């Protein structure tokens, strides 16, 4: 099984896998490791270089909307270098997040989002979208700035299928990612999407370590 979205890998992945051999899932077929903090956008850094050489580990790089304050001339240049590497398969997660006080950064988030869409188009790579409490703006910007047939992963989807249908109808190569949140008994909107979405438009992701299945009490490496 391929995990489409994994947020936390620290150090050498092979050593990590060997150290957790007893609990590491036999079904593991690979994962996409997400670099979404500009402070990690170093194509020559030890963490990035260690993952570049791993089998069955691919990389997506992009500035998370909550991290826009760390994106400057230097880190933007590093991002531009990273996304041109063959092991980097997507730009993301990028998008908008107006949760909490982050709505105060809405305008800079929009500018950074547009900039990164252009970068993805320039290198012809898919986009991983983070959209939280900002669906209207996120949808409008993506529709205006990105070809409608672009390959897109709408990450960590939390809304009902009525909202999902708009994305699916507008972007024919968009795939919706569901996390272990679907196992939570009160996640009614996610349940609605899971029941109705065509399997051909669905990807599974752990978003590790942020969501764990509801039947367990703590994170385990086996939930990768």
HUMO-V923824 format. One record per helix or strand. SS is the DSSP state (2 for helix, 1 for strand). FROM is the first residue (numbers start at 1). TO is the last residue. Records with the same first field share a line. If there is no record, write none. Layout:
SS=FROM-TO  FROM-TO
This chain:
1=2-6  30-35  57-61  88-97  126-132  152-154  174-178  202-204  208-208
2=13-19  38-40  46-52  65-70  73-82  100-123  135-145  161-170  180-183  188-196  199-201  221-223
